[in-house]
Amino acid sequence: MHGTEIKSRYYEVTAADLPLHCPLPSMSAWNGHPRVFLSIEKTGEAMCPYCGTVYKLKGDLPKGHH
């Protein structure tokens, strides 16, 4: 099997994952939905409107992000 199925509903992401989008590259395409970019920089959390997966930013934003 290639990638990870969209089973988990919670992921911790870091500044290296920005700009954040769902599904993540490691998720299986057959189990996915259209790519949607999520704004996580202001609140530190974002939820995908398609699948309900919650993303939480872990660590600091890189300098230059607002």
Rosetta blueprint (number, residue, H / E / L):
1 M L
2 H L
3 G L
4 T E
5 E L
6 I L
7 K L
8 S L
9 R L
10 Y E
11 Y E
12 E E
13 V E
14 T L
15 A H
16 A H
17 D H
18 L L
19 P L
20 L L
21 H E
22 C E
23 P L
24 L L
25 P L
26 S L
27 M E
28 S L
29 A H
30 W H
31 N H
32 G L
33 H L
34 P L
35 R L
36 V E
37 F E
38 L L
39 S L
40 I L
41 E L
42 K L
43 T L
44 G L
45 E E
46 A E
47 M E
48 C L
49 P L
50 Y L
51 C L
52 G L
53 T L
54 V E
55 Y E
56 K E
57 L E
58 K L
59 G L
60 D L
61 L L
62 P L
63 K L
64 G L
65 H L
66 H L
